[in-house]
Amino acid sequence: MNVSLCFITEILKPLQTFVRVNSYIWKVKSEIDFRQTMSDGMKKIRWVKFILLTFLTLAVTQDSIACSGYKITIGNKTIFASNEDAWRVTPHIWFENGIKNAQFGAAFTGSRYDGENGYAPQSGMNEMGLAFERLVSYHPTQKSFANRKTISNPTKYLKDILHTCKTVEEVQEFISKYDHSYFIEDIFIYVDKSGKYLIVEPYTVTIGNEPTYLISNFCPSITSEQNANKLERYRNGVSFLKNGRDTTLEFCTALSDAMHVCRKKIGDGTLLTSIWDLNTGTVNLYFYHDYKTAVQFNLKEELEKGDHIIAIQTLFPHNAEFEKLRTYKTPKNSNLIGVFIVASAGLFLFTSIFFLIQYFRRKENKKYPYIQLLLFPLGLILFYYMVVLSGRINVFYFPAPYKDLTNVFVSLTSYIPFLLLFMIIPFCVINVKLFKEKSWSVFAKGLFTFNNLVYIVLIGLFVYWRFYNIFS
């Protein structure tokens, strides 16, 4: 499990962060004497608090992971397929036998480690020919279901469905007992071997029986076909099926290939494709959008071996694109970088507040007062940028400048690396001059110097992440 990712996710929850910011600001207010500038000072501090809350609110956006899936039924044969598109590098397949009340054995695939629960399932199939897939999707928050069970362990909940249900009707009955709005950022599709499918949205559950059905990162109940077709992977699947449909492995492999994702920057995209035959109980796996090599498992045969788990990459030949992803370091997969980015956010927030106070508390003419004033907005801007880099938005994998269709402020942060690059030389020159003079306190000079060192490290990381490659 990536410790830094969990750590960063938790501390950047907006309410928690705002509470900490509030606590810190009021502590500063109680410790510093504002007797001469009490009224103006308090107004400035309140303004800072308002700006911080606004920044945090604007920073928290959902970065959709591009997953897709489909089912095809012809006669008595149903195929269900899933494309898991993720930046994780730990895809696994595992097999669990049924026990006691959870009587059906099942196979699951997934790449996100969930502590003592093992890996969280992203797709799977049981012995009765019931399969499912989980996809990221947006749905506005509504009132939760009343008088239903709470989902306290989502990984166990998802596994239990396959261990106890045979058909989509049974899945519907199972889910109806729970407040499934818990999965506010997800949509699920369940398919049984009869060809029926169940779409589970945060507040809606729908059964269908069309011969073919495609799904991607949207909730069908609130998404028009026109908007759904804005997703290229979904549009490609619809276009592919206009030329006919089949349940052969060759046809389904080609369809999965048509719907896969491969981004230009480092070749990342579809991590794992699984094609489940719900009638024969077999699954064909394709690793990291390479559709020339497949590995097949028979569910019954694997369950006879007992419960076991297999790392997907060990089943396939060396994949140069995957190795490129595996060795690419970001705050999401590197503890060192993750902690550095979070610590930098704290540094910039403190720097912003400190130098704003210093500027308004000066009792005599100091050199470079405009630098102290400039460090206030710069600190807030960089604090916000660190929140973006540490949050859900994976700007590291997309060409520069990154464009967020849902948040113009996130898009504008793509130019912050250039701002830092432009300012670093004059800042360093002023830094040297300050150490030759006594116009700033030792602490102020030290803090300014420390900020400049962090700026230099960040510029190095921005170069590594190709944030300056806006013309390539």
NUVEXKOL-71141 format. One record per residue (C-alpha): residue in one letter; x, y, z. Coordinates in steps of 0.05 Angstrom, whole numbers, padded with zeros to 5 digits, always signed. Layout:
BEGIN
AXYZ
...
REM end
This chain:
BEGIN
M+00000+00000+00000
N+00025+00070-00016
V+00030+00104+00051
S+00040+00174+00023
L-00023+00171-00019
C-00067+00153+00040
F-00031+00204+00083
I-00039+00260+00033
T-00111+00243+00017
E-00130+00246+00090
I-00095+00311+00109
L-00121+00348+00048
K-00194+00336+00063
P-00221+00407+00058
L-00258+00410+00124
Q-00200+00382+00163
T-00152+00430+00130
F-00196+00489+00142
V-00204+00472+00216
R-00128+00468+00223
V-00120+00534+00186
N-00171+00567+00231
S-00137+00540+00293
Y-00070+00564+00271
I-00093+00633+00251
W-00128+00646+00317
K-00067+00621+00354
V-00024+00671+00316
K-00074+00725+00332
S-00071+00710+00406
E+00004+00710+00409
I+00021+00773+00369
D+00010+00842+00396
F-00035+00882+00349
R-00046+00940+00396
Q-00025+00992+00345
T-00059+00961+00285
M-00113+00918+00317
S-00171+00937+00272
D-00134+00933+00206
G-00096+00871+00227
M-00159+00833+00245
K-00191+00851+00180
K-00130+00826+00142
I-00130+00760+00180
R-00203+00749+00167
W-00191+00763+00093
V-00135+00711+00093
K-00182+00660+00124
F-00234+00673+00070
I-00183+00666+00015
L-00156+00601+00044
L-00226+00570+00047
T-00240+00593-00024
F-00175+00563-00049
L-00188+00496-00015
T-00258+00493-00042
L-00234+00506-00113
A-00178+00455-00106
V-00223+00396-00089
T-00246+00367-00155
Q-00256+00297-00177
D-00205+00270-00226
S-00242+00218-00265
I-00204+00154-00279
A-00221+00132-00350
C-00252+00062-00343
S-00300+00028-00390
G-00337-00037-00400
Y-00389-00073-00441
K-00431-00136-00446
I-00453-00174-00507
T-00506-00229-00508
I-00520-00272-00569
G-00564-00333-00560
N-00543-00369-00496
K-00475-00336-00491
T-00458-00273-00453
I-00390-00238-00451
F-00373-00183-00402
A-00310-00142-00408
S-00275-00089-00366
N-00220-00039-00380
E-00188-00014-00315
D-00153+00051-00331
A-00110+00071-00271
W-00042+00099-00253
R-00030+00045-00201
V+00023-00007-00216
T-00002-00065-00173
P-00056-00101-00214
H-00075-00169-00185
I-00123-00226-00197
W-00145-00270-00139
F-00191-00328-00126
E-00235-00338-00065
N-00275-00400-00049
G-00344-00395-00018
I-00353-00409+00056
K-00416-00419+00097
N-00467-00366+00079
A-00421-00338+00024
Q-00426-00402-00015
F-00402-00382-00085
G-00329-00379-00104
A-00306-00320-00145
A-00248-00287-00181
F-00232-00213-00173
T-00185-00164-00205
G-00160-00099-00174
S-00100-00056-00163
R-00115-00014-00101
Y-00091-00044-00035
D-00140-00037+00022
G-00100-00058+00083
E-00125-00119+00120
N-00181-00127+00068
G-00130-00143+00014
Y-00140-00111-00054
A-00205-00075-00069
P-00242-00109-00127
Q-00251-00070-00191
S-00283-00127-00230
G-00298-00200-00219
M-00341-00261-00234
N-00369-00318-00191
E-00384-00391-00204
M-00456-00377-00223
G-00436-00331-00281
L-00449-00265-00246
A-00397-00211-00261
F-00388-00137-00244
E-00345-00076-00255
R-00335-00012-00215
L-00324+00054-00251
V-00312+00125-00227
S-00369+00172-00242
Y-00398+00238-00220
H-00466+00245-00187
P-00491+00306-00148
T-00502+00292-00074
Q-00573+00279-00052
K-00606+00257+00012
S-00581+00189+00035
F-00627+00129+00041
A-00663+00124+00108
N-00670+00060+00149
R-00617+00022+00110
K-00553-00012+00132
T-00489+00028+00131
I-00432+00004+00087
S-00374+00004+00136
N-00327-00041+00096
P-00336-00029+00020
T-00286-00082-00001
K-00321-00136+00039
Y-00389-00110+00015
L-00369-00117-00058
K-00340-00186-00048
D-00401-00210-00009
I-00446-00194-00068
L-00409-00243-00114
H-00403-00294-00058
T-00478-00295-00045
C-00516-00275-00109
K-00531-00315-00172
T-00571-00264-00214
V-00578-00189-00222
E-00645-00193-00187
E-00612-00222-00126
V-00559-00167-00129
Q-00614-00116-00131
E-00646-00146-00070
F-00579-00149-00034
I-00563-00076-00049
S-00632-00052-00030
K-00616-00066+00042
Y-00557-00018+00043
D-00547+00057+00035
H-00508+00050-00030
S-00503+00126-00036
Y-00439+00112+00002
F-00408+00102-00067
I-00424+00174-00088
E-00365+00175-00136
D-00377+00107-00168
I-00423+00070-00215
F-00428-00006-00218
I-00452-00054-00272
Y-00472-00126-00255
V-00485-00177-00310
D-00509-00249-00304
K-00503-00305-00355
S-00575-00295-00379
G-00552-00228-00408
K-00590-00184-00359
Y-00551-00126-00329
L-00560-00082-00267
I-00535-00010-00265
V-00523+00014-00194
E-00516+00089-00187
P-00511+00125-00120
Y-00586+00136-00116
T-00614+00094-00173
V-00615+00020-00191
T-00638-00002-00260
I-00644-00071-00293
G-00637-00078-00368
N-00636-00134-00419
E-00610-00105-00484
P-00565-00151-00526
T-00507-00102-00521
Y-00492-00049-00469
L-00432-00003-00462
I-00412+00036-00400
S-00359+00087-00381
N-00350+00143-00330
F-00420+00170-00327
C-00487+00156-00293
P-00538+00138-00348
S-00597+00166-00308
I-00569+00237-00310
T-00527+00234-00374
S-00553+00244-00444
E-00526+00202-00502
Q-00497+00266-00531
N-00456+00279-00468
A-00437+00206-00461
N-00408+00208-00532
K-00361+00263-00510
L-00320+00207-00477
E-00275+00182-00533
R-00270+00110-00506
Y-00346+00104-00502
R-00355+00136-00570
N-00304+00088-00600
G-00342+00029-00572
V-00409+00053-00600
S-00377+00064-00668
F-00345-00005-00666
L-00411-00041-00652
K-00445-00007-00711
N-00407-00055-00756
G-00437-00116-00721
R-00431-00156-00657
D-00402-00222-00637
T-00382-00261-00575
T-00318-00291-00601
L-00254-00275-00564
E-00225-00242-00626
F-00283-00195-00633
C-00285-00177-00559
T-00210-00166-00557
A-00216-00118-00615
L-00274-00081-00581
S-00234-00075-00516
D-00175-00050-00557
A-00220+00003-00590
M-00242+00027-00521
H-00174+00027-00487
V-00135+00089-00466
C-00062+00105-00480
R-00040+00175-00463
K+00015+00208-00503
K+00060+00234-00447
I+00087+00169-00418
G+00042+00117-00451
D-00002+00106-00390
G-00075+00087-00393
T-00110+00020-00391
L-00076-00021-00337
L-00115-00085-00345
T-00168-00112-00392
S-00209-00172-00369
I-00258-00209-00415
W-00304-00254-00375
D-00342-00311-00408
L-00402-00318-00361
N-00423-00386-00389
T-00357-00423-00389
G-00329-00389-00327
T-00264-00367-00362
V-00229-00300-00362
N-00178-00274-00411
L-00131-00220-00386
Y-00092-00168-00426
F-00039-00128-00391
Y-00025-00054-00400
H-00063-00045-00466
D-00022-00098-00503
Y-00074-00140-00539
K-00025-00188-00572
T-00015-00230-00510
A-00070-00260-00468
V-00071-00303-00405
Q-00132-00346-00392
F-00158-00374-00326
N-00214-00423-00314
L-00250-00404-00251
K-00268-00475-00230
E-00197-00500-00239
E-00168-00442-00201
L-00216-00449-00142
E-00196-00522-00136
K-00125-00498-00120
G-00152-00460-00060
D-00152-00386-00046
H-00093-00351-00080
I-00072-00285-00110
I-00027-00270-00170
A+00009-00206-00190
I-00013-00193-00262
Q+00054-00167-00287
T+00087-00233-00269
L+00043-00268-00320
F+00065-00227-00380
P+00128-00211-00419
H+00168-00148-00403
N+00127-00087-00422
A+00170-00025-00434
E+00112+00023-00428
F+00091-00006-00361
E+00163-00001-00335
K+00162+00072-00355
L+00100+00082-00313
R+00127+00040-00255
T+00190+00082-00248
Y+00155+00149-00258
K+00153+00184-00190
T+00098+00230-00166
P+00070+00250-00098
K+00021+00193-00107
N+00072+00137-00110
S+00133+00164-00075
N+00132+00174+00000
L+00190+00223-00003
I+00160+00267-00057
G+00091+00263-00025
V+00115+00286+00043
F+00157+00340+00011
I+00097+00369-00027
V+00053+00368+00035
A+00108+00399+00078
S+00118+00452+00024
A+00044+00469+00028
G+00051+00481+00103
L+00114+00522+00092
F+00081+00567+00040
L+00020+00578+00083
F+00062+00597+00142
T+00107+00641+00099
S+00047+00678+00070
I+00017+00694+00138
F+00085+00710+00170
F+00107+00761+00118
L+00039+00793+00114
I+00043+00805+00189
Q+00115+00829+00182
Y+00096+00878+00129
F+00041+00911+00170
R+00080+00910+00235
R+00143+00944+00210
K+00162+01004+00254
E+00217+01032+00211
N+00234+01032+00138
K+00261+00965+00118
K+00293+00946+00053
Y+00252+00906+00004
P+00185+00914+00038
Y+00152+00897-00029
I+00185+00828-00025
Q+00150+00815+00041
L+00084+00838+00012
L+00095+00796-00051
L+00108+00734-00009
F+00037+00737+00017
P+00000+00724-00048
L+00057+00680-00074
G+00052+00637-00012
L-00023+00628-00021
I-00015+00612-00095
L+00038+00560-00081
F-00002+00532-00023
Y-00061+00522-00070
Y-00015+00490-00122
M+00012+00441-00071
V-00059+00422-00053
V-00073+00409-00127
L-00010+00367-00135
S-00025+00327-00072
G-00098+00317-00087
R-00138+00275-00135
I-00118+00310-00198
N-00063+00272-00234
V-00033+00330-00273
F+00033+00291-00278
Y+00008+00246-00334
F-00021+00297-00381
P+00013+00344-00431
A+00029+00415-00406
P-00006+00460-00396
Y-00057+00416-00361
K-00129+00435-00376
D-00184+00418-00327
L-00252+00424-00360
T-00288+00430-00293
N-00243+00480-00257
V-00210+00540-00291
F-00168+00553-00229
V-00136+00485-00234
S-00121+00499-00307
L-00088+00565-00288
T-00042+00530-00239
S-00007+00500-00300
Y+00029+00566-00307
I+00054+00571-00236
P+00118+00533-00253
F+00135+00589-00302
L+00120+00641-00249
L+00169+00607-00202
L+00221+00600-00257
F+00215+00674-00272
M+00222+00696-00200
I+00277+00650-00175
I+00337+00690-00200
P+00316+00758-00173
F+00295+00725-00108
C+00363+00692-00101
V+00399+00758-00116
I+00358+00794-00062
N+00371+00736-00015
V+00446+00746-00021
K+00439+00821-00009
L+00397+00810+00053
F+00452+00769+00086
K+00500+00826+00076
E+00452+00874+00111
K+00414+00877+00176
S+00348+00903+00152
W+00311+00837+00163
S+00310+00795+00226
V+00350+00730+00226
F+00286+00689+00226
A+00257+00728+00167
K+00321+00720+00126
G+00324+00646+00144
L+00252+00634+00124
F+00262+00671+00058
T+00325+00630+00044
F+00289+00565+00061
N+00233+00583+00013
N+00283+00596-00043
L+00315+00528-00032
V+00246+00495-00036
Y+00231+00535-00099
I+00294+00507-00131
V+00275+00436-00113
L+00205+00446-00140
I+00232+00474-00205
G+00274+00410-00212
L+00211+00368-00201
F+00172+00410-00251
V+00227+00396-00302
Y+00223+00321-00287
W+00147+00322-00294
R+00154+00361-00360
F+00111+00418-00336
Y+00153+00466-00379
N+00143+00427-00443
I+00084+00468-00468
F+00107+00468-00541
S+00119+00393-00549
REM end
